[in-house]
Amino acid sequence: MINSISNAIARIGSLLKGFQVQRFFAVALVGLIVLTTNVYDGRSSRELRDQARQQVEQNDAQRPKTIGQWNKEARETKNAPGERLQRIGQQSAEAFKEFGSGYVEGAKETAGGVKDSATQAGRDISNTVKR
């Protein structure tokens, strides 16, 4: 009885030692991969910020595009609410016009895709009927 218990303890101990060695090799391999892999793509945070700003400033519209620009304009026209309302109206019209032009372009692309799909579906149906 004592012999079987000691054998079981010895087996469990050897298994645990084997797991520890395997775990060590796994951690060492993952560490080696992480340390040797170059994950830096060469962009600094300043370059990313400049790129984002360039995308925001992409169109030539004269309306403010950032919160800072909106706040600056509000401070400039603080004492002239009529002028501020007029600017807001003009900027809203400009933004709506810009949005509308993008919507029209998207609708044209979608309509072209629907036309092509309908044409293909008609061909498929006519080929099925002919067989």
MORA-V523935 format. One record per residue. N is the residue number from 1. PSI is psi in whole degrees, -180 to 180 (999 if undefined). Layout:
((N;PSI) (N;PSI))
This chain:
((1;-47) (2;-36) (3;-42) (4;-37) (5;-44) (6;-36) (7;-42) (8;-43) (9;-41) (10;-41) (11;-44) (12;-42) (13;-43) (14;-35) (15;-44) (16;-40) (17;-40) (18;-41) (19;-39) (20;-40) (21;-43) (22;-41) (23;-42) (24;-46) (25;-38) (26;-45) (27;-41) (28;-41) (29;-45) (30;-42) (31;-42) (32;-43) (33;-45) (34;-41) (35;-28) (36;-11) (37;132) (38;105) (39;-5) (40;124) (41;6) (42;4) (43;135) (44;166) (45;-30) (46;-41) (47;-40) (48;-41) (49;-43) (50;-38) (51;-41) (52;-42) (53;-39) (54;-38) (55;-37) (56;-41) (57;18) (58;-43) (59;168) (60;15) (61;146) (62;2) (63;156) (64;146) (65;-17) (66;163) (67;-38) (68;-41) (69;-39) (70;-44) (71;-40) (72;-44) (73;-37) (74;-39) (75;-37) (76;-35) (77;25) (78;-40) (79;0) (80;79) (81;-31) (82;-42) (83;-41) (84;-45) (85;-39) (86;-44) (87;-43) (88;-42) (89;-46) (90;-44) (91;-37) (92;-42) (93;-42) (94;-43) (95;-41) (96;-39) (97;-43) (98;-43) (99;-42) (100;-38) (101;-38) (102;-37) (103;-41) (104;-44) (105;-43) (106;-40) (107;-39) (108;-43) (109;-42) (110;-43) (111;-40) (112;-40) (113;-39) (114;-41) (115;-46) (116;-41) (117;-41) (118;-40) (119;-46) (120;-41) (121;-40) (122;-41) (123;-43) (124;-42) (125;-43) (126;-35) (127;-36) (128;-40) (129;-37) (130;-28) (131;999))
